[in-house]
Amino acid sequence: MGGDDFHKGVKPSSQKLDGSNLKILIVHTRWNQEIVDPLVIGAVHTLEAHGVHPSNIVIRDVPGAYELPGAAQKLIRQSQQQSNLVSNIVDDLLNTPKLSDEVKGPFDAAICIGVLIKGSTMHFEYIADAVSHGIMRVGLDTNVPTVFGVLTCLTDEQAMQRAGIGKGDDKGHNHGEDWGTAAVEMALLRLPLTSYHPERVPIRRREPERPQRHTAPKIGIVYSVENWDLIEPLVNELRYELSEKYQYSPINIRVTQAESIHDIPAFIINLHQRSELVFALGVALKTSETFEQRLVDLLTQRISSIGVPGRLPVFDCILVRDGRAQIEKLLECMGGASGLAETWARRAMDTYAQMLKSGM
């Protein structure tokens, strides 16, 4: 792929993002505030552009990044309690201070914004690791999408570029705008979705085989848009296998996209109430600058743990390879994307049928 053809960043959602009924929380740090302020402004402007009313955007600040997860969780819990009638009565009797008189109901999403810049000690590594895991836990524990909006940069210049205030003619890109869009998209996952796009399913000339039909579960497909050129054919082929070969109606297949493979667990949990079987698709290349084996291992453990306690079969279809050449070699051995998708679908249907027989 030539440099001119490559577009860095997340691919825009194919769905219309209407945030007019959403309530969003932004928690930001006062540390490195000269860089944080433009990020917050970028997030707010994008939220408003997606229809979120200014009165439904609550902004709170904390001293540093380490305090972000705790503050976000407390404010989210408080908003959930305020939406409960009994809690409101008790709060009124006890004169408990409320989060806001303007915002009614719980938050639909939260954004944690901060800037970490590496210094001469290990402090940067410890804080970055703790904050990233803490923010992830807030989203998983509260079931409220919580966007990771913390820049972890090696220099001041890197941070300024990512806040859109770089020096010179190239000001860079304000990542706060991306976080605002991600918050709206994640919040809308709570609403009924029809994510099936028949126009993107490959047209086949051959007549598919019609095997004996399994008892049909509702299926969810979560995929990461990272390495989209590799993922797109796999997603389309899996849709084809389920809708054509296994005769699934499109309304029983819910397809959602995540910005990163590390966001996939949160999407799976959101699909838990609406799906009986979930496929998690993604590609992680070890040659990528953002690849960390530790985070991939954590992702695998998290996906595995979701399926067992919730009795929700989750099929980990995330391909981790050294480079693109290995992915292409795998597809060649499997007979292309269609062959790999066929294998995934067959194993999933067989596993689900066995679960039904065992009474799970």
For each residue, the residues with C-beta under 8 A, 3 or more apart:
1: 5 6 229
2: 5 6
3: 6
4:
5: 1 2
6: 1 2 3
7: 11
8:
9: 173 178
10: 178 182 225 259
11: 7 225 228
12:
13: 17 181 185 257
14: 197
15: 185 188 193 195
16:
17: 13 50 51 181 184 185 188
18: 21 50 51 188
19: 22 24 47 50 51 52 184 187 188
20: 51 52 53
21: 18
22: 19 52 56 108 109 184 187 188
23: 56 57 58 79 103 105 106 107 108
24: 19 47 52 56 57 58 107 108 109 110 111 183 184 187
25: 58 60 72 75 76 79 107 109 110 111
26: 40 43 44 57 58 59 60 110 111 113
27: 59 60 61 62 68 71 72 75 110 111 112 113
28: 36 39 40 59 60 61 62 112 113 114
29: 32 33 36 61 62 63 64 65 67 68 113 114 115
30: 33 36 61 62 63 64
31: 36 63 64 65 114 115
32: 29 35 36 114 115 117 159
33: 29 30 36 37
34: 37
35: 32 38 39 115 151 159 160 163 165
36: 28 29 30 31 32 33 39 40 113 114 115 163
37: 33 34 40 41
38: 35 41 42 163 164 165 174 176
39: 28 35 36 42 43 113 115 149 151 163 174 175 176 179
40: 26 28 36 37 43 44 59 113 176
41: 37 38 44 45 176
42: 38 39 45 46 163 164 174 175 176 177 179 180
43: 26 39 40 46 47 111 113 149 176 177 179 180 183
44: 26 40 41 47 48 54 57 59 176 180
45: 41 42 48 49 177 180
46: 42 43 49 50 176 177 178 179 180 181
47: 19 24 43 44 50 52 57 180 183 184
48: 44 45 51 52 53 54 57
49: 45 46 180
50: 17 18 19 46 47 180 181 184
51: 17 18 19 20 48
52: 19 20 22 24 47 48 56 57 184
53: 20 48 56 57
54: 44 48 57
55: 102 103
56: 22 23 24 52 53 103
57: 23 24 26 44 47 48 52 53 54
58: 23 24 25 26 75 99 100 103 107
59: 26 27 28 40 44
60: 25 26 27 28 71 75
61: 27 28 29 30
62: 27 28 29 30 67 68 71
63: 29 30 31 67
64: 29 30 31 67 114 127
65: 29 31 68 114 115 116 127 131 150
66: 127 130 131
67: 29 62 63 64 70 71
68: 27 29 62 65 71 72 112 114 131 134 135 150
69: 72 73 112 131 134 135 137 138
70: 67 73 74 134
71: 27 60 62 67 68 74 75
72: 25 27 68 69 75 76 110 112 135 138 146
73: 69 70 76 77 138 141 142
74: 70 71 77 78
75: 25 27 58 60 71 72 78 79 99 107 110
76: 25 72 73 79 80 106 107 110 138 142 144 146
77: 73 74 80 81 142
78: 74 75 81 82 98 99
79: 23 25 75 76 82 83 99 103 105 106 107
80: 76 77 83 84 106 107 142
81: 77 78 84 87 91
82: 78 79 87 88 91 98 99 104 105 106
83: 79 80 87 104 105 106
84: 80 81 87 88
85: 88 89
86: 89 90
87: 81 82 83 84 90 91
88: 82 84 85 91 92
89: 85 86 92 93
90: 86 87 93 94 96
91: 81 82 87 88 94 95 96 98
92: 88 89 95 96
93: 89 90
94: 90 91
95: 91 92
96: 90 91 92
97:
98: 78 82 91 101
99: 58 75 78 79 82 103
100: 58 103
101: 98
102: 55
103: 23 55 56 58 79 99 100 107
104: 82 83
105: 23 79 82 83
106: 23 76 79 80 82 83 144
107: 23 24 25 58 75 76 79 80 103 110 144
108: 22 23 24 144 145 187 190
109: 22 24 25 144 145 146 147 183 184 186 187
110: 24 25 26 27 72 75 76 107 138 139 144 145 146 147 183
111: 24 25 26 27 43 146 147 149 179 180 183
112: 27 28 68 69 72 131 135 138 146 147 148 149 150
113: 26 27 28 29 36 39 40 43 149 150 176 179
114: 28 29 31 32 36 64 65 68 131 149 150 151
115: 29 31 32 35 36 39 65 150 151 153 159 163
116: 65 124 127 128 131 150 151 152 153
117: 32 124 153 154 155 156 158 159
118: 124 153 154 155
119: 123 124
120:
121: 124
122: 125 126
123: 119 126 127
124: 116 117 118 119 121 127 128 152
125: 122 128 129
126: 122 123 129 130
127: 64 65 66 116 123 124 130 131
128: 116 124 125 131 132 150 152
129: 125 126 132 133
130: 66 126 127 133 134
131: 65 66 68 69 112 114 116 127 128 134 135 150
132: 128 129 135 136 148 150
133: 129 130 136 137
134: 68 69 70 130 131 137 138
135: 68 69 72 112 131 132 138 139 146 148 150
136: 132 133 139 140 146 148 262 266
137: 69 133 134 140 141
138: 69 72 73 76 110 112 134 135 141 142 144 146
139: 110 135 136 142 143 144 145 146 266
140: 136 137 143 265 266 269
141: 73 137 138
142: 73 76 77 80 138 139 146
143: 139 140 269 270
144: 76 106 107 108 109 110 138 139
145: 108 109 110 139 183 186 187 189 266 270
146: 72 76 109 110 111 112 135 136 138 139 142
147: 109 110 111 112 179 182 183 186
148: 112 132 135 136
149: 39 43 111 112 113 114 175 176 179
150: 65 68 112 113 114 115 116 128 131 132 135
151: 35 39 114 115 116 158 159 162 163 175
152: 116 124 128
153: 115 116 117 118 156 158 159 162
154: 117 118 158
155: 117 118 158 159
156: 117 153 159 160
157: 160 161 166 167
158: 117 151 153 154 155 161 162
159: 32 35 115 117 151 153 155 156 162 163
160: 35 156 157 163 165 166 167 172
161: 157 158 164 166 170 171 172 173
162: 151 153 158 159 172 173 174 175
163: 35 36 38 39 42 115 151 159 160 172 174 175 176
164: 38 42 161 171 172 173 174 176
165: 35 38 160 171 172
166: 157 160 161 170 171 172
167: 157 160
168:
169:
170: 161 166
171: 161 164 165 166
172: 160 161 162 163 164 165 166
173: 9 161 162 164 177
174: 38 39 42 162 163 164 177
175: 39 42 149 151 162 163 178 179
176: 38 39 40 41 42 43 44 46 113 149 163 164 179 180
177: 42 43 45 46 173 174 180 181
178: 9 10 46 175 181 182
179: 39 42 43 46 111 113 147 149 175 176 182 183
180: 42 43 44 45 46 47 49 50 111 176 177 183 184
181: 13 17 46 50 177 178 184 185
182: 10 147 178 179 185 186 259
183: 24 43 47 109 110 111 145 147 179 180 186 187
184: 17 19 22 24 47 50 52 109 180 181 187 188
185: 13 15 17 181 182 188 189
186: 109 145 147 182 183 189 266
187: 19 22 24 108 109 145 183 184 190
188: 15 17 18 19 22 184 185 191 193
189: 145 185 186 193 256 267 270
190: 108 187 270
191: 188
192:
193: 15 188 189 254 256
194: 250 251 254
195: 15 254 255 256
196: 239 243 250 251 253 254 255
197: 14 200 201 255
198: 201 250
199:
200: 197 232 236
201: 197 198 236 239 240 243
202: 233 236 237 240
203:
204: 208 240 244
205:
206:
207:
208: 204 244 245
209: 245
210: 245 247
211: 245 246
212:
213: 216 246 247
214: 246 349 352 353
215: 352 353 356
216: 213 246 248 252
217: 275 276 277 352
218: 252 254 274 275 276 277
219: 242 248 252 253 254 275 276 277 278 279
220: 253 254 255 256 268 271 274 275 277 278 279
221: 235 238 239 253 254 255 256 278 279 281
222: 256 257 258 264 267 268 271 278 279 280 281
223: 231 234 235 255 256 257 258 280 281 282
224: 227 231 257 258 259 260 261 263 264 281 282 283
225: 10 11 228 231 257 258 259
226: 231 259 260 261 282 283 284
227: 224 230 231 283 285 324
228: 11 225 231 232
229: 1 232
230: 227 233 234 283 319 324 327
231: 223 224 225 226 227 228 234 235 281 282 283
232: 200 228 229 235 236
233: 202 230 236 237 336 337
234: 223 230 231 237 238 281 317 337 340 341
235: 221 223 231 232 238 239 255 281
236: 200 201 202 232 233 239 240 337
237: 202 233 234 240 241 337 338 340 341 342
238: 221 234 235 241 242 279 281 341 344 345
239: 196 201 221 235 236 242 243 253 255
240: 201 202 204 236 237 243 244 245 338 341
241: 237 238 244 245 246 338 341 342 344 345
242: 219 238 239 245 246 248 253 345
243: 196 201 239 240 246 247 248 249 250 253
244: 204 208 240 241 247
245: 208 209 210 211 240 241 242 342 345
246: 211 213 214 216 241 242 243 345 349
247: 210 213 243 244
248: 216 219 242 243 252 253
249: 243 252 253
250: 194 196 198 243 253
251: 194 196
252: 216 218 219 248 249
253: 196 219 220 221 239 242 243 248 249 250
254: 193 194 195 196 218 219 220 221 271 274 275
255: 195 196 197 220 221 223 235 239
256: 189 193 195 220 221 222 223 267 270 271
257: 13 222 223 224 225
258: 222 223 224 225 261 263 264 266 267 282
259: 10 182 224 225 226 263
260: 224 226 263 264
261: 224 226 258 264 282 283 284 296 299 318
262: 136 265 295 299
263: 224 258 259 260 266 267
264: 222 224 258 260 261 267 268 280 282 299 303 318
265: 140 262 268 269 299 302 303 306
266: 136 139 140 145 186 258 263 269 270
267: 189 222 256 258 263 264 270 271
268: 220 222 264 265 271 272 278 280 303 306 312 314
269: 140 143 265 266 272 306
270: 143 145 189 190 256 266 267
271: 220 222 254 256 267 268 274 275 278
272: 268 269 275 306 310 312
273:
274: 218 220 254 271
275: 217 218 219 220 254 271 272 278 312
276: 217 218 219 312 313 352
277: 217 218 219 220 312 313 315 348 352
278: 219 220 221 222 268 271 275 307 312 313 314 315
279: 219 220 221 222 238 315 317 344 348
280: 222 223 264 268 303 314 315 316 317 318
281: 221 222 223 224 231 234 235 238 317 318
282: 223 224 226 231 258 261 264 317 318 319
283: 224 226 227 230 231 261 318 319 321 327
284: 226 261 288 291 296 318 319 320 321
285: 227 288 291 321 322 323 324 327
286: 291 293 320 321 322 323
287: 291 322 323 324
288: 284 285 291
289:
290:
291: 284 285 286 287 288 296
292: 295 296
293: 286 296 297
294: 297 298
295: 262 292 298 299
296: 261 284 291 292 293 299 300 320
297: 293 294 300 301
298: 294 295 301 302
299: 261 262 264 265 295 296 302 303 318
300: 296 297 303 304 316 318
301: 297 298 304 305
302: 265 298 299 305 306
303: 264 265 268 280 299 300 306 307 314 316 318
304: 300 301 307 308 314 316
305: 301 302 308 309
306: 265 268 269 272 302 303 309 310 312 314
307: 278 303 304 310 311 312 313 314
308: 304 305 311
309: 305 306
310: 272 306 307
311: 307 308 360
312: 268 272 275 276 277 278 306 307
313: 276 277 278 307 348 351 352 355
314: 268 278 280 303 304 306 307
315: 277 278 279 280 344 347 348 351
316: 280 300 303 304
317: 234 279 280 281 282 344
318: 261 264 280 281 282 283 284 299 300 303
319: 230 282 283 284 327 330
320: 284 286 296
321: 283 284 285 286 324 326 327 330
322: 285 286 287 325 326
323: 285 286 287 326 327
324: 227 230 285 287 321 327 328
325: 322 328 329
326: 321 322 323 329 330
327: 230 283 285 319 321 323 324 330 331
328: 324 325 331 332
329: 325 326 332 333
330: 319 321 326 327 333 334 340
331: 327 328 334 336 337 339 340
332: 328 329 336
333: 329 330
334: 330 331 339 340 343
335: 338 339 340
336: 233 331 332 339 340
337: 233 234 236 237 331 340 341
338: 237 240 241 335 341 342
339: 331 334 335 336 342 343
340: 234 237 330 331 334 335 336 337 343 344
341: 234 237 238 240 241 337 338 344 345
342: 237 241 245 338 339 345 346
343: 334 339 340 346 347
344: 238 241 279 315 317 340 341 347 348
345: 238 241 242 245 246 341 342 348 349
346: 342 343 349 350
347: 315 343 344 350 351
348: 277 279 313 315 344 345 351 352
349: 214 246 345 346 352 353
350: 346 347 353 354
351: 313 315 347 348 354 355
352: 214 215 217 276 277 313 348 349 355 356
353: 214 215 349 350 356 357
354: 350 351 357 358
355: 313 351 352 358 360
356: 215 352 353 359 360
357: 353 354
358: 354 355
359: 356
360: 311 355 356
